[in-house]
Amino acid sequence: MKLRELPMRLWCLALLVRSGRARGQTTVEYMLMLATVVAMVVIFGVMFHRKIAGGFFTVVGMIIGSSAAPR
């Protein structure tokens, strides 16, 4: 039996059930993608935290040094 053959009330109910399932599935998929991206960022941060911090402090030092130079 196809959705078009059902009475209107049952058709609406079937449509709501199908859309809720798809919405939940989409939410789970987005959460899995978000968890993957967060895990990759954390792993990257743990592996390269010294280089990241060194680069940050180099840029800060250059900014502070350039403002302290006499004109």
Steps between C-alpha positions, in 0.01 A plus 500: 500500500638840400464821699262644241254215554462567873226722642611857569529457878719190472702664225578799726595270786728296276661818370567625854657171603721492192613862538578455871715198428689684226547804723642283779726321256628833367570621854698187580699534179586864577601408856729224368661744256542758775656241732743400224604859435543571873709184542722603208547851642589360843749252351654777286523728805666233713750414227597857411428703814862612542525627142160669525594674827843596362345653189244686709764650728719588201214701348425667835869586539510651152192711573634622833846559354369702209297730725795563734736608220584874500391709201 
